[in-house]
Amino acid sequence: MTKKQKRVLIRIIIAAVLMVALHFVEVSGILKFALYLVPYIVIGYDILRKAALGIVHGEVFDENFLMAVATVGAMLLGVYNELQGGDGEFAEGVAVMLFYQIGELFQAVAVGRSRRNISALMDIRPDYANIEGENGELEQVDPDDVEIGTVIIVQPGEKIPIDGVVVEGSSTLNTAALTGESVPREVETGGEVISGCVNITGLLKIRTTREFGESTVSRILDLVENSSMKKARTENFITKFAKYYTPAVCGGALVLAVLPSLVNLVLGQPAGWSTWIIRALTFLVISCPCALVISIPLSFFGGIGGASACGILVKGSNYLEALAQTKYVVFDKTGTLTKGVFQVTEICPDEKWQEMMAKQTETTADTKALSQDERTADAVTAADASGLLLEYAAYAESYSNHPISRSLKEAYGREIDKTKVAEVEEIGGHGVTAVVNGVQVAAGNEKLMRKLGLSCGMTEAAGTVVHLAVDGTYAGYILIADVVKEQSREAIAALKAAGVKKTVMLTGDSRNAAEHVAGQLGLDQVKSELLPADKVEAVEALLAEKSEKEKLAFVGDGINDAPVLSRADIGVAMGALGSDAAIEAADIVLMDDNPMKLALAMKISRKCLRIVYENIVFALTVKAACLVLGALGIANMWLAIFADVGVMVLAVLNAIRCLKVENGRAAH
């Protein structure tokens, strides 16, 4: 508990003891009122103060106003009854305030515990950064004060405070706080690291590449802290509902207090003012909308916190709510359903190009090849042609960091002299052209070959085909296969089991490679050889196909797919931790590359929505029944206390379930 909560608890205990003690004291009249006024002031002075301030500031109709009017009215009625020679039930007025404060304390503790749980799950903010002083000793500084390019030192057991590149050392990193996964990650010199990870084994020297405010840890914390700003429709409904509901019930209570008595007077019967005023006050206590106003935001807050524990960042409760209504899921292929780990599996020089190379009788230098060894015409065998083809491809792609480019360079396996590469031009959705040691080389897909006016024939192989043209002649192709993630098939099956109507894959890869992957995973539809603009058009066509209530989610790597992520109802960045484009464009960020997390996120969202609706139905049903009973005089003030405090406590207990996620699934 906080100090404030402890003070409230002490007040509750004092008021309860005084109220019980007064029950055994035989007093009456004004003295009885004065004695009961002590526990009433002890437990309720802050509520009375808030109600008065609300009236002064024009914010009259809230729960503090309802409690103040109801309890003050009950106390004044007790005084009236005492003056009339009856028995003033002051205990009811004190009890209403006492149990209301108990409910408020319970709610504050529950919300505080939820926030602490989320803070613990997201406890990734570093307290300091180590830099080496002039005397060689480590100096702890505020991460905000570390400039880009500074070398920081992270010892075993410490959090990495700022994104950067390892310049010295190797170690194992615990990324559980970021990804929700317990599998450690190995890192060595030259490797990129992100803030928030815990260094487990070796000492690391890291050159920072970002300021602390722009680091991964800062962006993630900002997302979690601001997620409450984007409210779900259900939350907005409850806010509007309370805005009109509270004045309405206040007006209803006033009518209940006055109208029946006036009617009795007109009919020549006793007015019964005290009877109807008590019913009106009971009506006010019952009507307090605390259960809805508190439990609904707490449910969404818990859902976002539970998702964060699993490495799923949801930018707002509106996206959590929309995820529960998702019926169409569209995937990018590379890095989303596949590992993005490409390997050269086949090199196929074109026969005509190989013959042309064989007819040349000059040295390698004369044929403008890159290698320095001598080759005769007879030496240009299929193996030589394959090596030369791979060599040209690796050099042409030497400036690109695309996974396919990296796989070509890795397959080449030799150091690339970039001084031999000039006039590099990347053509979006086609490939790359470059001048390699004086030779014009083009590497890309069939579209690039057609653009160059070359015929490359149809290739039926399953994988990514990189076609090459050398000096305007088609030279052959290199086949690169991507590896499907182990969880992808299971993830597609889980989405369908969760009620997703259609799973679609969009990719710029070849038709054969795309259909091969789609067949392995059981996708409903696949569209291949798409440019970025084509993907947007495909998503817009699917958006037009679905009904208004159904939602479409696009899952991509968040870098190349930013336009599509923004266009979909819900943009999900897969495995894009540390990517600016992902965090900016996506509505939900899966902090590792496990596609099963999307199905889990949907389960969490649906569980959260189910609990929200349970609380709405339960609270409104109980309150409606108690309001009717209160108006008819059947429900007394004690039942009113249950209708307010009891319903609120039960709703908050139910809402806390949203935070609980067990064994990688949403716990029931």
Secondary structure, DSSP 8 states (H G I E B T S, - for coil): --HHHHHHHHHHHHHHHHHHHHHT----HHHHHHHHHHHHHHHHHHHHHHHHHHHHTT---SHHHHHHHHHHHHHHHHHHHHHTTS---HHHHHHHHHHHHHHHHHHHHHHHHHHHHHHHHT----S-EEEE-TTS-EEEE-GGG--TT-EEEE-TT-B--S-EEEEE--EEEE-HHHHS----EEE-TT-EE-TT-EE-SS-EEEEE-S-GGGSHHHHHHHHHHHGGGS--HHHHHHHHHHHHHHHHHHHHHHHHHHHHHHHHHHTTS---HHHHHHHHHHHHHHH--HHHHHHHHHHHHHHHHHHHHTTEEES-HHHHHHHHTEEEEEEESTTTTEEEEEEEEEEEE-HHHHHHHHH--S-TTTTT-S--S---GGG--HHHHHHHHHHHHHHHTTT--SHHHHHHHHHH-S---GGGEEEEEEETTTEEEEEETTEEEEEE-HHHHHHTT--------SSEEEEEEETTEEEEEEEEEEEE-TTHHHHHHHHHHTT--EEEEE-SS-HHHHHHHHHHHT-SEEE-S--HHHHHHHHHHHHHHS-SS-EEEEEE-SSTTHHHHHHSSEEEEES-TT-HHHHHH-SEEESSS-THHHHHHHHHHHHHHHHHHHHHHHHHHHHHHHHHHHHTT-S-HHHHHIIIIIHHHHHHHHHHGGG-EETTEE--
